[in-house]
Amino acid sequence: MRTPRTLVTLGLVLLLESTAAFAIQVRHAIDLQIPPEGVVQRLTLSDESQLFGRVESIDDDSIVFRSIADVVIRVPRASILDLRATSGRTVNGAFLPHDPHNNRLMFAPTARSLRRGEGYFGVYYVLPFVQVGVTDRFSIGGGTPLFFGEGAHPVWFTPKVQVLSRKHVQAAAGVLHITGIEDLEAGIAYGVTTIGSDDSAATIGFGRAYSGHGGGGILMIGGEHRQSRRIKWITENWFWRGEARGFVSGGVRFLGERLSADLSLVVPLVDGGAVAFPMVSFAWHF
């Protein structure tokens, strides 16, 4: 007979599988049109190389594409793997795409939302996690340790809904719910607001930790600043009441087209002196 913990773990496995299948279906799209003025398109060719620019004309068997560098090429339709509008900005003649992992800081979520079909899979040491956009406003995910002690295997789920989306202000609410440890059902219900641009922003969140033994309030203050195409600086700081009063952290995110690597130092706020320890994570955007 399956135990509740087994059923929860099985549910997470099914979530991961359905997430991957859903992402594969929507990963590639060909939005073949001449875009409005000011819109930048990302053209991915069949060899996975990419160009940023805009479609200038469309024929029966090819398109004419003008890149950001003002290079005009004719591309056969059969060579187009993906074509879609993208967001970002032009700096010194080069297009700087938006951070594909901007819906989270090091650990905590920002108020930005994944689009429908977008998602990411990542790992903190031996703690894998996944999140996928079900709609443009709602995403869901989860994770579980690869190794844990006998008799318990925690699993967490992370539904999140965006309630406000403006150019420079977003707001969202969600839950981090943990189960699978004997009879413990615990987590954090939170609200979060992000103010700023895709490159430089501040995020503040208020949460309520809950469990069978009560709960307490949590304040999270974070920020991010993009230095270059591949480098973004991030700070994330949690505060609560108790002997351990939270932690402060800061680090760097190395950005790729889909893969990011985060390296940070975390300092717990405890009496007896500050000790920093490193935190490393990797995430793949799909």
Secondary structure, DSSP 4 states (H G I P E B T S, - for coil): ---HHHHHHHHHHHHHHHHHHHHHHHH--B--SPPPTT-EEEEEETTS-EEEEEEEEE-SSEEEEEETT--EEEEEGGGEEEEEEE-EEEETTEEEE--TTTTB-SSSB-S--PPTT-EEEEEETTEEEEEEESSSSEEEEEE--SS--TT---EEE--EEEEEE-SSEEEEEEEEEEEEETTEEEEEEEEEEEEE-SSEEEEEEEEEEEETTEEEEEEEEEEEEE-SSSEEEEEEEEE-SSSS-EEEEEEEEEE-SSEEEEEEEEEE--TT----EEEEEEEEE-
